Each structure stands twice: as C-alpha cells, then as structure tokens.
Amino acid sequence: MEPLLPRNPGRGGRWADHRRTINRVLWRTRTTREPSTSRPSRSGSATRFGDQEHNLNRMSVCPGCRLELPDERRTSNETRYNASPECLRLSGEVAAFNHAHPARLAIWHQTCVDAYGAQHVSAGTKPIAVAFALNGLYLVFERGFTGLQARNAHGYLANTVPSWPRFTPPDNVGKVTVFDVTMASSVGEHIDLVQTWGRSVWAAWSHVHNEIATMTDAQLGSWHPHS
C-alpha cells in the first residue's frame, strides 16, 4: 500500500505520516470486517470494538514500539511491558490466536513473546526479561532453535545464571510490530509475519548482537534442547 501513497504534498500541504495513514486504513478494515466483535458507528468517525469506542482521528502512541493506533480510552495495570493499552490488547490477540492453533503455532508463541518484549523495554524492565527476549531471538534466528526450544533454554538459564547485565534499547526497535501480525488472514501468513517481526526486532538490536551471542553460547555450554 505504501508505494501508492503520494510522495509530494501538493496544494493541500504536507501529507500525514504514511505509516499512520496505513494503520488507520487497516484498522478500519480490520474492525469492520469482523461483525461479531466490531461494527462501525453511525457517525463514521468512530468505531465500536466490544464495549470500547475509539476515534480514528485521536491516536494513541505506544511508548515502546511507537505503534500508533486509534485511542480506545483504555487503561491497563500491566507493568511488564512499556506499552500502550491498545498495543497490549493486540499482543493478547496474537497470543490467543497462537493458542487456538497449537499444532502449527505452538513453536512460534515464544518468538512472539520475545519480539514483543524486546520492543517494549523501559528503565524499570528487569534485566532478565530483556536478556531472555534477546537470547530467544538469537537462538531462533541465528542458531535455528524453535520457539519451544528457546523457551526450554530459558528454563535452563533461569536455574543456572545468577545475574544478568542490562542492555540499552536502540532508538528504533524495528518497523514491524504486533499490529502487522494481527493483519494475517491465515495461519500460514501468521507464521510468515511472526518470522518477519522477529527478524526485524532482532536486527534493530544489532548493537548487542555480539554480546548476546557470546553470553548465550557460554551460558548454555553443552546444553542442547530436547528434540
């Protein structure tokens, strides 16, 4: 869609940020194509999703991944992630979809958790949480582990490593976000998008790749995941 958006502002002034425009269009499509859970309002300027009404002209910006979504006036008590309530809800949708298709998606659920975690780090995030998000992505995309095997590695490391260093997030944590994964129209497309998301986030943390690889390889030593 983005290549079709105008490159020159023209007489009307500067165009809105393309990513924001795309998100609004896709969100409207997403929420109006699911009649059992969402329906457009009569005014056309707001969409009701469950019991929440959100205005497409008032955007909520996630402090972690910088994803802009229509503000649903939600609140959240979640403290693990540096994320907006709207972004957190999408993470929950991805998790629910993974659990609904365990035969094919169980091996990718941990990768979703790790990608989301690495995009939503704050000063208060525990060092082990950041380290696990990053070594999970490293094990999957550099060493060929499945998400399940990465989760098993986390279990081993949690019981053998007494302390963890802090890693400073990059300014840009990746262009692909949980929103892109929720737009999948099939299980196969979901898998492809999870991989694209995970690779994008891992690439964004390139400044610590060597440190993560050296640390993880040394910590795991001769440990190998169950087949």
C-alpha positions in Angstrom: 0.0 0.0 0.0 2.7 2.5 0.9 4.2 2.8 -2.7 0.7 4.0 -3.8 0.7 6.9 -1.3 1.6 10.4 -2.7 5.2 11.4 -2.4 4.6 15.1 -2.9 2.4 17.1 -0.5 0.7 19.1 -3.3 -1.5 22.1 -2.8 -3.2 20.8 0.4 0.0 20.9 2.4 2.1 18.2 4.0 0.7 14.6 3.9 0.2 12.8 7.2 2.9 10.2 8.1 2.4 7.3 5.7 2.6 4.7 8.4 -0.1 6.4 10.5 -2.3 6.6 7.4 -1.8 3.0 6.6 -2.6 2.0 10.2 -5.8 3.9 10.2 -6.9 2.3 6.9 -6.0 -1.2 8.0 -7.6 -0.6 11.4 -10.9 0.5 9.8 -10.8 -2.6 7.5 -9.9 -4.8 10.4 -12.6 -3.7 12.8 -15.4 -3.5 10.2 -14.8 -6.9 8.7 -15.5 -8.7 12.0 -19.2 -8.2 12.6 -19.3 -10.4 15.7 -17.0 -8.2 17.6 -16.9 -4.8 15.9 -19.2 -2.5 14.0 -18.9 1.0 12.5 -20.7 3.8 14.3 -23.3 5.8 12.5 -21.1 8.9 12.6 -18.4 7.2 10.6 -15.7 8.9 12.7 -15.6 6.3 15.4 -15.7 2.5 15.6 -17.0 0.5 18.5 -14.9 -2.6 19.4 -16.7 -4.6 22.0 -17.6 -2.1 24.7 -14.8 0.3 23.7 -15.3 3.2 21.4 -12.3 4.8 19.7 -12.0 7.8 17.4 -9.9 7.2 14.3 -8.7 10.8 14.5 -7.4 10.5 18.0 -4.3 8.3 18.1 -2.6 6.5 20.9 1.2 6.1 20.6 2.8 3.1 22.2 5.8 4.2 24.2 7.7 1.1 23.4 7.3 0.2 19.7 5.9 3.6 18.7 2.8 2.0 17.1 0.0 4.5 16.5 -3.5 3.2 16.9 -6.9 4.8 17.4 -7.3 5.7 21.0 -9.7 3.3 22.7 -9.6 5.2 26.0 -8.3 2.0 27.7 -6.4 1.7 30.9 -4.1 -1.1 31.9 -2.4 -2.3 35.1 0.2 -4.2 33.1 3.7 -3.4 34.4 5.8 -6.0 32.5 5.8 -4.0 29.2 6.4 -0.4 28.3 3.3 -0.4 26.1 0.0 1.4 25.4 -3.2 -0.4 26.4 -4.2 -0.6 22.7 -0.9 -2.2 21.8 -1.2 -4.7 24.7 -4.6 -5.7 23.5 -3.1 -6.7 20.1 -0.5 -8.7 21.9 -3.2 -10.6 23.6 -5.0 -11.2 20.4 -1.8 -12.7 18.9 -1.3 -14.9 21.9 -4.9 -16.1 21.7 -4.5 -17.0 18.0 -1.4 -18.9 18.8 -3.2 -20.9 21.5 -6.1 -21.6 19.1 -3.8 -23.2 16.6 -1.3 -25.2 18.7 -0.4 -27.8 16.1 1.3 -25.1 13.9 1.8 -22.1 16.2 3.0 -23.5 19.5 6.5 -23.4 18.2 6.2 -19.7 17.4 4.5 -18.4 20.5 7.7 -17.8 22.4 9.1 -15.9 19.5 6.0 -13.6 19.7 6.7 -13.1 23.4 10.3 -12.3 22.8 9.7 -10.0 19.9 7.1 -8.1 21.9 9.3 -8.0 25.0 12.3 -6.6 23.1 10.2 -3.8 21.6 8.7 -2.7 24.9 11.6 -2.2 27.3 11.6 0.6 29.9 14.1 1.7 32.6 12.2 -0.4 35.0 12.2 -3.6 33.0 14.1 -6.4 34.8 17.4 -7.3 33.2 16.5 -11.0 32.9 13.4 -10.1 30.9 15.4 -8.1 28.3 18.1 -10.8 28.2 15.6 -13.6 27.7 13.8 -11.6 24.9 17.1 -11.1 23.1 18.6 -14.5 23.6 15.3 -16.1 22.5 15.5 -14.2 19.2 19.2 -15.0 18.9 18.5 -18.7 19.4 15.7 -18.8 16.8 17.1 -16.6 14.1 20.9 -17.3 14.5 21.1 -20.8 15.8 18.0 -22.4 14.3 16.0 -23.2 17.5 12.3 -23.3 17.5 10.4 -21.1 19.9 9.7 -24.0 22.1 13.4 -24.9 22.3 14.2 -21.3 23.1 11.7 -21.5 25.9 13.3 -24.6 27.2 16.7 -22.8 27.1 15.1 -20.0 29.2 14.1 -22.6 31.8 17.7 -23.9 31.9 19.2 -20.5 32.1 16.8 -19.3 34.8 18.1 -22.0 37.1 21.8 -21.7 36.3 22.6 -18.0 35.8 22.6 -15.9 39.0 22.5 -12.4 37.5 22.0 -10.6 34.2 23.5 -7.5 32.6 21.4 -4.6 31.4 21.0 -3.9 27.7 20.1 -0.4 26.4 17.4 -0.4 23.8 18.0 1.1 20.4 16.3 4.3 19.4 14.3 2.4 16.8 13.1 -1.1 17.8 12.0 -2.2 14.4 9.4 -1.1 11.8 7.4 -4.4 12.1 5.1 -4.5 15.1 2.5 -6.7 16.6 -0.1 -4.9 14.5 1.3 -6.3 11.3 0.9 -9.9 12.7 -2.7 -9.3 13.6 -3.4 -8.5 10.0 -2.6 -12.1 8.9 -5.5 -13.7 7.1 -4.4 -17.3 7.6 -2.2 -19.5 9.9 0.5 -19.7 7.2 0.6 -15.9 6.8 0.6 -15.5 10.6 3.8 -17.7 10.7 5.4 -15.7 8.0 4.6 -12.4 9.7 5.9 -13.7 13.1 9.2 -14.5 11.5 9.4 -11.1 9.7 8.5 -9.4 13.0 11.1 -11.4 15.0 13.9 -10.8 12.4 13.0 -7.0 12.3 13.3 -6.7 16.1 16.5 -8.8 16.3 18.1 -6.6 13.6 17.1 -3.5 15.5 19.2 -4.6 18.4 22.3 -5.2 16.3 24.4 -3.1 18.6 24.3 -6.0 21.2 24.4 -9.0 18.8 27.9 -10.0 19.6 27.4 -9.6 23.3 24.2 -11.6 23.3 25.8 -14.4 21.1 28.9 -14.7 23.3 27.0 -14.6 26.5 24.3 -17.1 25.5 26.7 -19.6 23.9 28.8 -19.5 27.1 25.8 -19.8 29.4 24.3 -22.8 27.5 27.7 -24.5 27.1 27.0 -28.2 26.1 23.2 -27.9 26.9 21.0 -28.9 24.0 17.3 -28.6 23.6 15.0 -31.7 23.6 14.2 -32.8 20.1 
